[in-house]
Amino acid sequence: MYNPFEQTDATFIVLRNEQQQFSLWPSYVPIPGGWTSQFGPSSKDACNDYIETNWTDLRPYVPNE
């Protein structure tokens, strides 16, 4: 079975949702609802570096009410 996350030469993007959570995503797969592109397309390593640098608080974002 093909797994794009195991491909060393695959191209990825970084997605972010409304709760400010990030996700690594294959660049050829349509972006799911509720997510927006934040970085890429680029290599898996570059995308992972972007996530590590920019997603410093893993807790879901809760807006002030």
N, CA and C of each residue as an Amber inpcrd file, in Angstrom:
protein
   195
   0.8360000  -1.1740000   0.0000000   0.0000000   0.0000000   0.0000000
   0.8850000   1.2430000   0.0000000   0.5370000   2.2270000  -0.7930000
   1.3030000   3.4610000  -0.9410000   1.0300000   4.4000000   0.2290000
   2.0820000   4.8860000   0.8640000   1.9710000   5.8520000   1.9540000
   2.8550000   7.0440000   1.6080000   2.2660000   8.2040000   1.2660000
   3.0800000   9.3510000   0.8550000   4.0210000   9.8440000   1.9500000
   3.7010000   9.5890000   3.2150000   4.5450000  10.0480000   4.3150000
   5.8470000   9.2630000   4.4230000   5.9300000   8.1280000   3.7330000
   7.1450000   7.3330000   3.7200000   8.0260000   7.6300000   2.5130000
   7.5660000   8.4870000   1.6080000   8.3140000   8.8130000   0.3980000
   9.2980000   9.9430000   0.6810000  10.5800000   9.6860000   0.4850000
  11.5990000  10.6920000   0.7920000  11.5990000  11.8400000  -0.2110000
  11.1010000  11.6170000  -1.4230000  11.1150000  12.6590000  -2.4450000
   9.7450000  13.3140000  -2.6520000   8.7780000  13.0240000  -1.7900000
   7.4370000  13.6020000  -1.9190000   7.4590000  15.0780000  -1.5370000
   6.4750000  15.8190000  -2.0470000   6.3270000  17.2330000  -1.7420000
   5.1330000  17.4050000  -0.8180000   5.3010000  18.2490000   0.2030000
   4.2740000  18.4410000   1.2290000   3.9420000  19.9160000   1.4070000
   2.8430000  20.1630000   2.1020000   2.4840000  21.4990000   2.5570000
   2.1550000  21.4010000   4.0450000   2.1730000  22.5360000   4.7010000
   1.7770000  22.6120000   6.1030000   0.4100000  23.2710000   6.1530000
  -0.5170000  22.6330000   6.8330000  -1.8680000  23.1670000   7.0000000
  -2.0520000  23.6650000   8.4220000  -2.9960000  24.6030000   8.5970000
  -3.3700000  25.0780000   9.9320000  -4.8830000  25.1840000   9.9960000
  -5.4430000  24.7970000  11.1460000  -6.9000000  24.8870000  11.3130000
  -7.2570000  26.0660000  12.2150000  -8.5420000  26.2310000  12.4880000
  -9.0230000  27.3640000  13.2810000  -8.5330000  27.3210000  14.7260000
  -8.1280000  26.1510000  15.2000000  -7.6090000  26.0250000  16.5590000
  -6.0930000  26.2110000  16.5940000  -5.5420000  26.7090000  15.4880000
  -4.1060000  26.9790000  15.3630000  -3.2560000  25.7170000  15.4630000
  -3.8260000  24.5740000  15.0980000  -3.0880000  23.3190000  15.0530000
  -2.5310000  23.1380000  13.6400000  -1.3630000  22.5270000  13.5340000
  -0.6960000  22.3310000  12.2530000  -0.7350000  20.8690000  11.8350000
  -0.6280000  20.6490000  10.5160000  -0.6080000  19.2970000   9.9880000
   0.2720000  19.2380000   8.7470000   1.0580000  18.1940000   8.6380000
   1.8140000  17.9000000   7.4270000   0.8540000  17.2500000   6.4470000
   0.8840000  17.6870000   5.1630000  -0.0920000  17.1970000   4.2030000
   0.5530000  17.0180000   2.8360000   0.2890000  15.9020000   2.1480000
   0.8250000  15.7280000   0.7960000   0.2930000  16.8330000  -0.1200000
   1.1690000  17.4210000  -0.9110000   0.7830000  18.5740000  -1.7270000
  -0.2260000  18.2480000  -2.8190000  -0.2850000  17.0050000  -3.2510000
  -1.1960000  16.6360000  -4.3430000  -2.6120000  16.2820000  -3.8580000
  -2.8110000  16.1920000  -2.5530000  -4.1250000  15.8460000  -2.0030000
  -4.8860000  17.1350000  -1.7040000  -6.1540000  17.2280000  -2.1090000
  -6.9210000  18.4440000  -1.8280000  -6.9530000  18.7650000  -0.3320000
  -6.8930000  20.0530000  -0.0290000  -6.9190000  20.5000000   1.3660000
  -8.3180000  20.2820000   1.9320000  -8.4250000  19.6100000   3.0720000
  -9.7470000  19.3470000   3.6570000 -10.3620000  20.6300000   4.2340000
 -11.6830000  20.6260000   4.3410000 -12.4010000  21.7560000   4.9100000
 -11.9170000  22.0770000   6.3100000 -11.8570000  23.3640000   6.6360000
 -11.4340000  23.7870000   7.9520000  -9.9280000  23.9650000   8.0900000
  -9.1760000  23.6940000   7.0350000  -7.7290000  23.8260000   7.0450000
  -7.2990000  24.8060000   5.9600000  -6.2050000  25.5340000   6.1880000
  -5.6380000  26.4370000   5.1920000  -4.1470000  26.1660000   5.0560000
  -3.6320000  26.4270000   3.8770000  -2.2160000  26.2270000   3.6200000
  -1.4100000  27.3390000   4.2970000  -0.3250000  26.9590000   4.9830000
   0.5200000  27.9110000   5.6920000   1.9480000  27.9500000   5.1700000
   2.4070000  26.8680000   4.5680000   3.7910000  26.7860000   4.1110000
   3.8870000  25.7100000   3.0380000   4.7690000  25.9400000   2.0990000
   5.0270000  24.9470000   1.0680000   4.3450000  25.3170000  -0.2340000
   4.4460000  24.4470000  -1.1960000   4.9820000  23.0870000  -1.1350000
   6.4950000  23.0770000  -0.9770000   6.9390000  22.0710000  -0.2480000
   8.3580000  21.9090000   0.0250000   8.6180000  20.4600000   0.4360000
   9.8500000  20.2060000   0.8170000  10.2170000  18.8540000   1.2440000
   9.5800000  18.5410000   2.6010000   9.5180000  17.2750000   2.9090000
   8.9770000  16.8430000   4.2010000   9.7910000  17.4350000   5.3420000
  11.1160000  17.4230000   5.2090000  11.9690000  17.9670000   6.2660000
  11.7290000  19.4600000   6.4740000  11.6110000  20.2160000   5.3880000
  11.3750000  21.6590000   5.4970000  10.0170000  21.9300000   6.1400000
   9.0080000  21.1580000   5.7870000   7.6770000  21.3260000   6.3790000
   7.7020000  20.9710000   7.8640000   8.3690000  19.8880000   8.2050000
   8.4790000  19.5160000   9.6230000   9.2290000  20.5830000  10.4170000
  10.2690000  21.1770000   9.8270000  10.9930000  22.2630000  10.4860000
  10.0830000  23.4640000  10.7070000   9.2540000  23.7880000   9.6980000
   8.3180000  24.9000000   9.8260000   7.3410000  24.6450000  10.9830000
   6.8020000  23.4420000  11.0410000   5.8590000  23.1020000  12.1230000
   6.5520000  23.2130000  13.4730000   7.7470000  22.6620000  13.5840000
   8.4650000  22.6820000  14.8580000   8.7630000  24.1170000  15.3100000
   9.0700000  24.9910000  14.3730000   9.3860000  26.3790000  14.6930000
   8.1420000  27.1990000  15.0380000   7.0220000  26.9310000  14.3710000
   5.8550000  27.7930000  14.4710000   4.7290000  27.2810000  15.3510000
   4.7270000  25.9970000  15.6600000   3.6690000  25.4460000  16.5140000
   4.2740000  25.2030000  17.8880000   4.3350000  26.2710000  18.6730000
   5.0100000  26.1970000  19.9590000   4.0810000  25.8090000  21.1020000
   2.7880000  25.9600000  20.9200000   1.8160000  25.6060000  21.9560000
   0.8680000  24.5690000  21.3710000   0.9860000  23.3240000  21.8070000
   0.2110000  22.2400000  21.2190000  -1.2430000  22.2070000  21.6800000
  -1.5750000  23.0170000  22.6780000  -2.9690000  23.0530000  23.1320000
  -3.8380000  23.7180000  22.0800000  -5.0820000  23.2610000  21.9050000
  -5.9810000  23.9150000  20.9510000  -6.2160000  25.3760000  21.3410000
  -6.3010000  26.2150000  20.3330000  -6.5690000  27.6390000  20.5390000
  -8.0250000  27.8310000  20.9490000  -8.2500000  28.5830000  22.0050000
  -9.6050000  28.9040000  22.4580000  -9.6910000  30.4210000  22.5080000
 -10.4890000  31.0220000  21.6040000 -10.5720000  32.4830000  21.5860000
 -11.2140000  33.0170000  22.8840000 -10.7920000  34.2000000  23.2640000
 -11.3860000  34.8420000  24.4470000 -12.8420000  35.1550000  24.1690000
 -13.6700000  34.8340000  25.1450000 -15.1010000  35.0870000  24.9730000
 -15.5190000  36.2750000  25.7880000
